[in-house]
Amino acid sequence: MLDHVFLTVSDVERSIAFYTAALAPLGVTHMYDYNGADGPPGHPDLFGFGANGRIFFWLQAGEAASHAAHIGFVADSRKQVDAAYAAAIAAGAREKEAPGIRLYYDPRYYAANVFDPDGYSLEFVYKNWQH
């Protein structure tokens, strides 16, 4: 199980606004900002998102490498997948794959895929057998 992920973004403020809107339907919120000067030398400033008291998704400023990551966010229902997809599109995401069943994985796999403002591939996914 993963504890956290850092994603390097080209415009932190734009990305905070985007992820605040796109992840809200999943109950994921912007929770905490970490001042890198409080850490060891060279530690980046971090902007953390999470849910249920856990921060697990962090943004850091730098040169985005959109081909370097695909991030899947857990949804609790198909309705949440649809809502997160709609929120992401409204916040400026580009569509990769509209909400629907992904038969090539499993007939119970329901997801939507978008590209964030830096071109990272994001997936909002509901797998009913994992709930």
C-alpha positions in Angstrom: 0.0 0.0 0.0 1.3 3.5 -0.8 1.5 6.2 1.8 2.0 9.2 -0.5 2.8 10.4 -4.0 4.6 13.6 -5.1 3.5 15.1 -8.4 5.7 17.8 -10.0 3.6 20.5 -11.6 4.6 23.6 -13.6 2.1 26.0 -11.9 1.4 25.2 -8.3 -1.5 27.7 -7.9 -3.2 26.5 -11.0 -2.8 22.9 -10.0 -4.1 23.5 -6.4 -7.2 25.1 -7.9 -7.6 22.2 -10.4 -7.2 19.4 -7.9 -9.3 21.2 -5.3 -12.2 21.2 -7.8 -11.5 17.8 -9.5 -11.1 15.8 -6.3 -13.9 17.4 -4.2 -16.5 14.9 -5.4 -14.3 12.1 -4.0 -14.0 13.8 -0.6 -10.3 14.6 -1.2 -9.4 18.2 -0.1 -6.4 20.5 0.0 -5.4 19.9 3.6 -1.9 21.2 4.3 1.1 23.0 2.9 4.6 22.0 4.0 7.4 24.6 3.9 10.4 22.9 2.5 12.7 25.1 4.6 11.5 23.2 7.6 13.0 20.0 6.2 16.5 18.9 5.3 18.5 21.0 2.7 16.9 20.9 -0.7 13.5 19.7 0.5 10.7 21.1 -1.8 7.7 23.0 -0.6 4.7 20.6 -0.8 1.0 21.1 -1.1 -1.0 18.2 0.3 -4.4 16.7 -0.5 -6.1 13.9 1.4 -9.2 12.5 3.0 -10.2 10.9 6.3 -7.3 12.6 8.2 -4.6 11.3 5.8 -2.6 13.4 3.4 -1.4 11.2 0.5 -1.2 13.3 -2.6 1.3 16.1 -2.7 2.1 18.7 -5.4 5.5 20.2 -5.8 6.7 23.0 -8.2 9.1 22.1 -11.0 9.2 20.9 -14.6 6.2 18.6 -15.2 6.9 15.3 -16.9 3.4 14.2 -17.8 4.5 10.9 -19.4 6.0 9.9 -16.0 2.9 9.3 -14.1 -0.7 7.9 -14.3 -2.6 8.4 -11.0 -5.8 6.6 -10.2 -8.2 8.0 -7.5 -10.6 5.7 -5.7 -14.3 6.5 -6.0 -17.0 5.0 -3.8 -19.5 4.6 -6.6 -20.1 5.1 -10.3 -21.9 8.4 -9.4 -18.7 9.6 -7.8 -16.7 8.7 -10.9 -19.1 10.7 -13.0 -19.0 13.7 -10.6 -15.2 13.7 -10.4 -15.0 13.5 -14.2 -17.4 16.4 -14.6 -15.6 18.5 -12.0 -12.3 17.8 -13.6 -13.5 18.8 -17.1 -15.2 21.9 -15.7 -11.8 22.8 -14.0 -9.9 22.6 -17.3 -9.0 18.9 -17.7 -8.9 17.4 -21.2 -10.9 14.2 -21.8 -9.0 11.0 -22.3 -11.8 8.5 -21.9 -15.4 9.3 -20.8 -16.9 7.5 -17.8 -17.9 3.9 -18.5 -17.2 0.2 -17.9 -13.7 -0.9 -18.8 -14.4 -4.4 -20.1 -10.8 -4.8 -21.1 -10.0 -4.9 -17.3 -13.1 -6.4 -15.8 -16.9 -6.0 -16.3 -17.1 -4.4 -12.8 -14.4 -1.8 -13.5 -16.0 1.6 -13.9 -13.7 4.6 -14.6 -13.2 7.9 -16.3 -9.9 9.3 -17.5 -8.7 12.9 -18.0 -5.5 14.8 -18.5 -4.7 17.5 -15.9 -3.4 21.0 -16.8 0.1 19.6 -17.1 -1.0 16.6 -19.2 -0.8 14.0 -16.4 -3.1 11.1 -16.9 -5.7 10.8 -14.1 -8.3 8.1 -13.5 -11.3 8.2 -11.3 -12.2 4.5 -10.6 -14.8 2.4 -8.9 -14.2 -1.3 -8.4 -17.1 -2.7 -6.5 -15.2 -5.8 -5.4 -12.8 -3.5 -3.5 -15.6 -1.9 -1.4 
